[in-house]
Amino acid sequence: MKPAKPAVLHASKKHKANKTVKSHSHARLRHHYVEVEANYETGETTPDELVEFAQTLKGIRYRYGSSNPEKGFDCSGFVNYVFTHFNISIPRSSSDFAPVKGIDIKDAKFGDLILFTGTRSHNHHSAGHIGIVISQPGEPLVFIHSTSGDENGVTETAMNERYQRRYIKTIRVFKEDPQAEEEDAVPDTLEEAR
């Protein structure tokens, strides 16, 4: 008669098998999506107001899985907290932005979202970090985010070589204001028209 296997060993083998099945099903689904246009309701909130509020949170420590300023923020918790403050609904996780079309990084401006791979990610297309752009086109790109790195909290970071390697895409949240564009295009005086 064979001795019975300890329940612990049996359970761990079963857990391993389930884990394998899950990872295979995720691998099959990962790239089967159609890109969609970003379409967020921002109401009367301006990108300037959003960035100004985000900057009041600088220094709050990093805390994985948290969107509570009293406990700390992880990257998506911070971004979500800022947008929720203005009743703007965006996905909770950086990976949920995968199907959303990006814009050219050279056009990035106040209030845009910027996505990166995670620090330990082996998948170069899977978002694991997110921030909010706080610079304008033509300026060196700077974003505010909550990082578990040296700063260990909400901080402003200039786009550097490390983040360039991890960069995935930039997403426009605030729609272009067609009236503002028309005002820019129409000369104010006869002198400007010449």
Disulfide bonds with the S-S distance in Angstrom:
none
